[in-house]
Amino acid sequence: MRKILLHCASAFLLLPAFSYAQLSWTEKPPMHEVPKEFAQESLIFMEDARELNYKFDSKTKDFFLYRTIHRIVKLQDEKGLEAFNKMVIGPSRSGEIVDLKARTIKANGKVYEIKKSDTKTSKDEYGNTQYHVAFENVAVGDEIEFIYEEKRAVNSFGSELFQFGIPTVSSSFVLSTPDHIKFDCKGYNGFPTPVFKEDEQGKTATYKASFAKIDALKDEKYADPDPNAKRIDYKISYINDGQRANTWADLAKGIYTQLYTPTEKEQKALEKYIKSLNITVDMPVDQRIIKLEKVIKEQFVVNEELTDEAYERLDYMIEKKTTTERGIVKLFANAFDLLQVKHEAGITANRFKYELDEEMELWNYLDIYIFHFPETKKFLLPTATTMRYPALGAYVEGNKALFCKRVSLGGVTSSVQVFREVPCSKIEDNITALVATVNFNEQDLSPQIKMSHSFTGASSIGMRENVTLVPKEKEKELVKALMFVADEESDILSYQFNNKGLEHYTDNKPVEIVAEIKADKLIEKAGSKYLFKLGDIIGPQMEMYREEKRILPISIAYPHVLKREIIVHVPQGYKVSNPNAADFKVTYGQQKYGFISSHSMKGNVLTVVIEEFYAQPRYDAAEVEDFRKVINASADFNKVTLVLEKI
């Protein structure tokens, strides 16, 4: 998306050149000893060094960021050898690789060098040249080493990630800059914050940090690796000892300038458009928001490929019904003003990728626009085309957002920044409910099931779109995927959708799928008995049976509860010999999470009631054993098979 950002790259033109010290490339490289804690790993980064230099380019008469990466990789086994005997090195979208060399270092000390000119090249999706490096004569036990330098356009903000799916023995970070420029740097998740130092001549400033022995970031279930990985964020904060640059206040002012300063022509076009919508200021504020959102999201196409700035003018976008993300936010903001809806325009990030840190004025992660309404204390996502107020995606819930709050003084309007945490939805609002009634054919005991599957709140996100927008010819395919028990679409005898429509995000009426299904695959004959796979009715469940030591905190998308009721009409002349197999009770932490199921018998009707719940979106990694037991209880229920035998 086009973020509302202000950069100060042009200020580098005023700065003098300075020297650049390249990372070391030892002529006779030694073999490295593997720490015992990493001995079982297939691959190890023995060294991962980053050096960032802001320097003058004499050809272009401009400043650029020169970023150098130096890595030494130990190949421990065949899996590691296969994964890293060749690689592709490419630049960022705005960059180019200016130098590259690589080599294989044999266990016996022999070295096979690879130069930039020895590599094959290709073009990436942006037309930049990338280099294909194939390491020569490489075998298990060898090391490979490579170093490359990338020239990038200067950006005021940046990050360096130091934790991956491969462990690292030694990591280092150096940022060098003319002393006219001052940076803010911060380490996260245990990586130290770089230390600032000026050289004796006072012409160059450096920021340095290092860290030893970083564990591999494994693929852990129910985890958000990105915000929890070790990294360094950095940003330019001062130039020429002037006023602090790239502040949150600057960002709020940028939002104000780009959204709330329409021309007279734009304003007239907007007034005419709003008048045509039959939305009036005497309507309740919620109704004004709801009606405006519906119209804009249904009428306008958002296209981020547009490069003509005319599409961000209100008059032009209203005529063409096409704009960019920034343009649609501008349309909403000024329409809210005309309709006297008090609001604050803001910006946030996907919380599964980045958690906004007020102390570190980093803008480059902020790419999700959001509105806050002080009167209703609710939020709206203007660029989420299929979402409806006040529903929010889980990816913004629980994260902070920066809002532009407009203030007037002496007839002059300006803006200040305000931080708000986007609230998490409540467990009682996010319900998945399943009711299944099972009857058996008298001749062969084949089961037929009437099922109702319904979703509310965050649990309905995606489902409302599917049910509302699915083509008629794809409806049975959708029902089959949701009901789990049909082998073929022909097994679906009937179905219907209730509460279709995106407008039900607003009233939170449950979107519901009701179907009658032949479920022959749930029954098996075993001698004189029948085995009925009751557990399959709830659908396949996640499991966490085999997992290494937990590193990351536990994260689920949102608090929610799953309620299931299965009503089994036991056929005449038969009994269920093991009804207790359906009974589970696993709960922890004052009802923080749990899985409870119980059965009751009345006449020939067996009823199983199940409740699975997760009251918070996040839990500490230390809770993983308890959390795992709840997840596995749900998976274990899948294995519940009732035994039907003759009375």
Secondary structure, 3 states (H helix, E strand, C coil): CCCCCCCCHHHHHHCCCCCCCCCCCCCCCCCCCCCHHHCCCCEEEEEEEEEEEEEEECCCCEEEEEEEEEEEEEECCHHHHHHHCEEEECCCCCCEEEEEEEEEECCCCCEEEEEHHHCEEEECCCCCEEEEEECCCCCCCCEEEEEEEEEEECCCEEEEECCCCCCEEEEEEEEEEECCEEEEEEEECCCCCCEEEECCCCCEEEEEEEEEEECCCCCCCCCCHHHHCCEEEEEEEEECCCCCCCCHHHHHHHHHHHHCCCCHHHHHHHHHHHHCCCCCCCCCHHHHHHHHHHHHHHHCEECCCCCCHHHHCHHHHHHHCEECHHHHHHHHHHHHHHCCCCCEEEEECCCCCCCCCCCCCCCCCCCEEEEEECCCCEEECCCCCCCCCCCCCCCCCCCEEEEEEEEEECCEEEEEEEEEECCCCCHHHCEEEEEEEEEECCCCCCEEEEEEEEECHHHHCCHHHHHHHCCHHHHHHHHHHHHCCCCCHHHEEEEEEECCCCCHHHHCCCEEEEEEEECHHHEEEECCEEEECHHHHHCCCCCCCCCCCCCCCEECCCCEEEEEEEEEECCCCEEECCHHHHCEEEEECCCCEEEEEEEEEECCEEEEEEEEEECCCEECHHHHHHHHHHHHHHHHHCCCCEEEEEC
